[in-house]
Amino acid sequence: MVELRMTLTTQRVLEALLEDPGRERYGREIGEAAGLRSGTV
């Protein structure tokens, strides 16, 4: 079985997306919600 590993950045992005799965967002919104710097999403 393959072990799934995620970076902290990936976890933050997924958490931000799962807050409201049906909502469409821009990368900037996702980055802000995940606490990431500009240009990382």
PDB file with SEQRES, HELIX, SHEET and CRYST1 records, atoms N, CA, C and O in Angstrom:
SEQRES   1 A   41  MET VAL GLU LEU ARG MET THR LEU THR THR GLN ARG VAL          
SEQRES   2 A   41  LEU GLU ALA LEU LEU GLU ASP PRO GLY ARG GLU ARG TYR          
SEQRES   3 A   41  GLY ARG GLU ILE GLY GLU ALA ALA GLY LEU ARG SER GLY          
SEQRES   4 A   41  THR VAL                                                      
HELIX    1 AA1 LEU A    8  LEU A   18  1                                  11    
HELIX    2 AA2 GLY A   27  ALA A   34  1                                   8    
CRYST1    1.000    1.000    1.000  90.00  90.00  90.00 P 1           1          
ATOM      1  N   MET A   1       0.842  -1.174   0.000  1.00  0.00           N  
ATOM      2  CA  MET A   1       0.000   0.000   0.000  1.00  0.00           C  
ATOM      3  C   MET A   1       0.892   1.243   0.000  1.00  0.00           C  
ATOM      4  O   MET A   1       1.939   1.267   0.646  1.00  0.00           O  
ATOM      5  N   VAL A   2       0.471   2.259  -0.721  1.00  0.00           N  
ATOM      6  CA  VAL A   2       1.225   3.505  -0.832  1.00  0.00           C  
ATOM      7  C   VAL A   2       0.861   4.430   0.322  1.00  0.00           C  
ATOM      8  O   VAL A   2      -0.313   4.623   0.638  1.00  0.00           O  
ATOM      9  N   GLU A   3       1.884   4.992   0.941  1.00  0.00           N  
ATOM     10  CA  GLU A   3       1.659   5.933   2.039  1.00  0.00           C  
ATOM     11  C   GLU A   3       1.481   7.329   1.453  1.00  0.00           C  
ATOM     12  O   GLU A   3       2.335   7.804   0.703  1.00  0.00           O  
ATOM     13  N   LEU A   4       0.388   7.977   1.788  1.00  0.00           N  
ATOM     14  CA  LEU A   4       0.102   9.326   1.304  1.00  0.00           C  
ATOM     15  C   LEU A   4       0.684  10.338   2.275  1.00  0.00           C  
ATOM     16  O   LEU A   4       0.359  10.339   3.462  1.00  0.00           O  
ATOM     17  N   ARG A   5       1.551  11.202   1.754  1.00  0.00           N  
ATOM     18  CA  ARG A   5       2.143  12.247   2.590  1.00  0.00           C  
ATOM     19  C   ARG A   5       1.852  13.594   1.943  1.00  0.00           C  
ATOM     20  O   ARG A   5       1.934  13.738   0.723  1.00  0.00           O  
ATOM     21  N   MET A   6       1.516  14.568   2.762  1.00  0.00           N  
ATOM     22  CA  MET A   6       1.211  15.903   2.261  1.00  0.00           C  
ATOM     23  C   MET A   6       2.041  16.942   2.987  1.00  0.00           C  
ATOM     24  O   MET A   6       2.327  16.815   4.178  1.00  0.00           O  
ATOM     25  N   THR A   7       2.419  17.964   2.255  1.00  0.00           N  
ATOM     26  CA  THR A   7       3.127  19.072   2.884  1.00  0.00           C  
ATOM     27  C   THR A   7       2.125  19.895   3.692  1.00  0.00           C  
ATOM     28  O   THR A   7       0.914  19.785   3.498  1.00  0.00           O  
ATOM     29  N   LEU A   8       2.635  20.704   4.582  1.00  0.00           N  
ATOM     30  CA  LEU A   8       1.780  21.583   5.368  1.00  0.00           C  
ATOM     31  C   LEU A   8       1.018  22.537   4.457  1.00  0.00           C  
ATOM     32  O   LEU A   8      -0.147  22.841   4.714  1.00  0.00           O  
ATOM     33  N   THR A   9       1.663  23.011   3.397  1.00  0.00           N  
ATOM     34  CA  THR A   9       1.005  23.905   2.446  1.00  0.00           C  
ATOM     35  C   THR A   9      -0.192  23.220   1.808  1.00  0.00           C  
ATOM     36  O   THR A   9      -1.266  23.814   1.710  1.00  0.00           O  
ATOM     37  N   THR A  10      -0.023  21.979   1.373  1.00  0.00           N  
ATOM     38  CA  THR A  10      -1.122  21.226   0.771  1.00  0.00           C  
ATOM     39  C   THR A  10      -2.255  21.045   1.765  1.00  0.00           C  
ATOM     40  O   THR A  10      -3.423  21.185   1.404  1.00  0.00           O  
ATOM     41  N   GLN A  11      -1.929  20.737   3.002  1.00  0.00           N  
ATOM     42  CA  GLN A  11      -2.950  20.569   4.033  1.00  0.00           C  
ATOM     43  C   GLN A  11      -3.734  21.856   4.248  1.00  0.00           C  
ATOM     44  O   GLN A  11      -4.955  21.823   4.407  1.00  0.00           O  
ATOM     45  N   ARG A  12      -3.046  22.975   4.253  1.00  0.00           N  
ATOM     46  CA  ARG A  12      -3.718  24.270   4.453  1.00  0.00           C  
ATOM     47  C   ARG A  12      -4.645  24.601   3.290  1.00  0.00           C  
ATOM     48  O   ARG A  12      -5.753  25.097   3.496  1.00  0.00           O  
ATOM     49  N   VAL A  13      -4.195  24.329   2.077  1.00  0.00           N  
ATOM     50  CA  VAL A  13      -5.024  24.587   0.900  1.00  0.00           C  
ATOM     51  C   VAL A  13      -6.267  23.706   0.935  1.00  0.00           C  
ATOM     52  O   VAL A  13      -7.373  24.195   0.704  1.00  0.00           O  
ATOM     53  N   LEU A  14      -6.106  22.427   1.218  1.00  0.00           N  
ATOM     54  CA  LEU A  14      -7.252  21.522   1.286  1.00  0.00           C  
ATOM     55  C   LEU A  14      -8.225  21.928   2.386  1.00  0.00           C  
ATOM     56  O   LEU A  14      -9.440  21.871   2.197  1.00  0.00           O  
ATOM     57  N   GLU A  15      -7.698  22.334   3.522  1.00  0.00           N  
ATOM     58  CA  GLU A  15      -8.549  22.792   4.623  1.00  0.00           C  
ATOM     59  C   GLU A  15      -9.365  24.006   4.196  1.00  0.00           C  
ATOM     60  O   GLU A  15     -10.557  24.091   4.494  1.00  0.00           O  
ATOM     61  N   ALA A  16      -8.731  24.941   3.501  1.00  0.00           N  
ATOM     62  CA  ALA A  16      -9.432  26.136   3.026  1.00  0.00           C  
ATOM     63  C   ALA A  16     -10.532  25.758   2.034  1.00  0.00           C  
ATOM     64  O   ALA A  16     -11.626  26.320   2.078  1.00  0.00           O  
ATOM     65  N   LEU A  17     -10.248  24.816   1.149  1.00  0.00           N  
ATOM     66  CA  LEU A  17     -11.241  24.391   0.162  1.00  0.00           C  
ATOM     67  C   LEU A  17     -12.396  23.632   0.806  1.00  0.00           C  
ATOM     68  O   LEU A  17     -13.540  23.752   0.367  1.00  0.00           O  
ATOM     69  N   LEU A  18     -12.106  22.862   1.831  1.00  0.00           N  
ATOM     70  CA  LEU A  18     -13.138  22.053   2.476  1.00  0.00           C  
ATOM     71  C   LEU A  18     -14.045  22.850   3.407  1.00  0.00           C  
ATOM     72  O   LEU A  18     -15.067  22.337   3.861  1.00  0.00           O  
ATOM     73  N   GLU A  19     -13.684  24.096   3.696  1.00  0.00           N  
ATOM     74  CA  GLU A  19     -14.559  24.936   4.517  1.00  0.00           C  
ATOM     75  C   GLU A  19     -15.901  25.141   3.829  1.00  0.00           C  
ATOM     76  O   GLU A  19     -16.937  25.215   4.491  1.00  0.00           O  
ATOM     77  N   ASP A  20     -15.884  25.233   2.497  1.00  0.00           N  
ATOM     78  CA  ASP A  20     -17.109  25.392   1.712  1.00  0.00           C  
ATOM     79  C   ASP A  20     -16.868  24.749   0.346  1.00  0.00           C  
ATOM     80  O   ASP A  20     -16.550  25.447  -0.617  1.00  0.00           O  
ATOM     81  N   PRO A  21     -17.016  23.424   0.254  1.00  0.00           N  
ATOM     82  CA  PRO A  21     -16.646  22.689  -0.956  1.00  0.00           C  
ATOM     83  C   PRO A  21     -17.371  23.113  -2.235  1.00  0.00           C  
ATOM     84  O   PRO A  21     -16.821  22.958  -3.325  1.00  0.00           O  
ATOM     85  N   GLY A  22     -18.569  23.634  -2.128  1.00  0.00           N  
ATOM     86  CA  GLY A  22     -19.331  24.000  -3.312  1.00  0.00           C  
ATOM     87  C   GLY A  22     -19.019  25.381  -3.856  1.00  0.00           C  
ATOM     88  O   GLY A  22     -19.501  25.750  -4.927  1.00  0.00           O  
ATOM     89  N   ARG A  23     -18.231  26.137  -3.140  1.00  0.00           N  
ATOM     90  CA  ARG A  23     -17.942  27.525  -3.520  1.00  0.00           C  
ATOM     91  C   ARG A  23     -16.742  27.592  -4.469  1.00  0.00           C  
ATOM     92  O   ARG A  23     -15.713  26.960  -4.231  1.00  0.00           O  
ATOM     93  N   GLU A  24     -16.892  28.368  -5.547  1.00  0.00           N  
ATOM     94  CA  GLU A  24     -15.780  28.592  -6.469  1.00  0.00           C  
ATOM     95  C   GLU A  24     -14.916  29.723  -5.931  1.00  0.00           C  
ATOM     96  O   GLU A  24     -15.429  30.697  -5.379  1.00  0.00           O  
ATOM     97  N   ARG A  25     -13.596  29.593  -6.093  1.00  0.00           N  
ATOM     98  CA  ARG A  25     -12.664  30.607  -5.586  1.00  0.00           C  
ATOM     99  C   ARG A  25     -11.510  30.809  -6.550  1.00  0.00           C  
ATOM    100  O   ARG A  25     -11.200  29.958  -7.384  1.00  0.00           O  
ATOM    101  N   TYR A  26     -10.893  31.957  -6.405  1.00  0.00           N  
ATOM    102  CA  TYR A  26      -9.659  32.254  -7.127  1.00  0.00           C  
ATOM    103  C   TYR A  26      -8.487  31.804  -6.269  1.00  0.00           C  
ATOM    104  O   TYR A  26      -8.619  31.666  -5.053  1.00  0.00           O  
ATOM    105  N   GLY A  27      -7.344  31.576  -6.899  1.00  0.00           N  
ATOM    106  CA  GLY A  27      -6.151  31.167  -6.176  1.00  0.00           C  
ATOM    107  C   GLY A  27      -5.779  32.128  -5.070  1.00  0.00           C  
ATOM    108  O   GLY A  27      -5.306  31.719  -4.009  1.00  0.00           O  
ATOM    109  N   ARG A  28      -5.995  33.415  -5.322  1.00  0.00           N  
ATOM    110  CA  ARG A  28      -5.668  34.430  -4.313  1.00  0.00           C  
ATOM    111  C   ARG A  28      -6.482  34.218  -3.041  1.00  0.00           C  
ATOM    112  O   ARG A  28      -5.952  34.303  -1.933  1.00  0.00           O  
ATOM    113  N   GLU A  29      -7.771  33.941  -3.209  1.00  0.00           N  
ATOM    114  CA  GLU A  29      -8.640  33.701  -2.047  1.00  0.00           C  
ATOM    115  C   GLU A  29      -8.185  32.466  -1.269  1.00  0.00           C  
ATOM    116  O   GLU A  29      -8.156  32.468  -0.038  1.00  0.00           O  
ATOM    117  N   ILE A  30      -7.835  31.429  -1.997  1.00  0.00           N  
ATOM    118  CA  ILE A  30      -7.384  30.194  -1.355  1.00  0.00           C  
ATOM    119  C   ILE A  30      -6.094  30.451  -0.583  1.00  0.00           C  
ATOM    120  O   ILE A  30      -5.936  30.012   0.556  1.00  0.00           O  
ATOM    121  N   GLY A  31      -5.184  31.164  -1.221  1.00  0.00           N  
ATOM    122  CA  GLY A  31      -3.917  31.484  -0.574  1.00  0.00           C  
ATOM    123  C   GLY A  31      -4.100  32.293   0.690  1.00  0.00           C  
ATOM    124  O   GLY A  31      -3.452  32.024   1.702  1.00  0.00           O  
ATOM    125  N   GLU A  32      -4.979  33.286   0.642  1.00  0.00           N  
ATOM    126  CA  GLU A  32      -5.237  34.108   1.827  1.00  0.00           C  
ATOM    127  C   GLU A  32      -5.855  33.275   2.941  1.00  0.00           C  
ATOM    128  O   GLU A  32      -5.465  33.393   4.103  1.00  0.00           O  
ATOM    129  N   ALA A  33      -6.820  32.432   2.585  1.00  0.00           N  
ATOM    130  CA  ALA A  33      -7.479  31.589   3.587  1.00  0.00           C  
ATOM    131  C   ALA A  33      -6.498  30.592   4.207  1.00  0.00           C  
ATOM    132  O   ALA A  33      -6.630  30.220   5.373  1.00  0.00           O  
ATOM    133  N   ALA A  34      -5.519  30.167   3.415  1.00  0.00           N  
ATOM    134  CA  ALA A  34      -4.539  29.194   3.894  1.00  0.00           C  
ATOM    135  C   ALA A  34      -3.332  29.864   4.552  1.00  0.00           C  
ATOM    136  O   ALA A  34      -2.453  29.187   5.085  1.00  0.00           O  
ATOM    137  N   GLY A  35      -3.296  31.191   4.512  1.00  0.00           N  
ATOM    138  CA  GLY A  35      -2.179  31.913   5.118  1.00  0.00           C  
ATOM    139  C   GLY A  35      -0.890  31.812   4.320  1.00  0.00           C  
ATOM    140  O   GLY A  35       0.202  31.805   4.888  1.00  0.00           O  
ATOM    141  N   LEU A  36      -1.020  31.733   2.987  1.00  0.00           N  
ATOM    142  CA  LEU A  36       0.151  31.595   2.125  1.00  0.00           C  
ATOM    143  C   LEU A  36       0.516  32.918   1.464  1.00  0.00           C  
ATOM    144  O   LEU A  36      -0.325  33.801   1.299  1.00  0.00           O  
ATOM    145  N   ARG A  37       1.776  33.035   1.094  1.00  0.00           N  
ATOM    146  CA  ARG A  37       2.234  34.240   0.410  1.00  0.00           C  
ATOM    147  C   ARG A  37       1.757  34.243  -1.039  1.00  0.00           C  
ATOM    148  O   ARG A  37       1.460  33.191  -1.605  1.00  0.00           O  
ATOM    149  N   SER A  38       1.687  35.412  -1.623  1.00  0.00           N  
ATOM    150  CA  SER A  38       1.293  35.572  -3.013  1.00  0.00           C  
ATOM    151  C   SER A  38       2.221  34.774  -3.926  1.00  0.00           C  
ATOM    152  O   SER A  38       3.434  34.735  -3.721  1.00  0.00           O  
ATOM    153  N   GLY A  39       1.629  34.140  -4.934  1.00  0.00           N  
ATOM    154  CA  GLY A  39       2.416  33.389  -5.904  1.00  0.00           C  
ATOM    155  C   GLY A  39       2.697  31.947  -5.540  1.00  0.00           C  
ATOM    156  O   GLY A  39       3.384  31.248  -6.285  1.00  0.00           O  
ATOM    157  N   THR A  40       2.185  31.486  -4.418  1.00  0.00           N  
ATOM    158  CA  THR A  40       2.446  30.102  -4.021  1.00  0.00           C  
ATOM    159  C   THR A  40       1.321  29.152  -4.404  1.00  0.00           C  
ATOM    160  O   THR A  40       1.480  27.936  -4.297  1.00  0.00           O  
ATOM    161  N   VAL A  41       0.201  29.679  -4.844  1.00  0.00           N  
ATOM    162  CA  VAL A  41      -0.923  28.823  -5.255  1.00  0.00           C  
ATOM    163  C   VAL A  41      -1.071  28.916  -6.758  1.00  0.00           C  
ATOM    164  O   VAL A  41      -1.954  28.279  -7.332  1.00  0.00           O  
TER     165      VAL A  41                                                      
END                                                                             
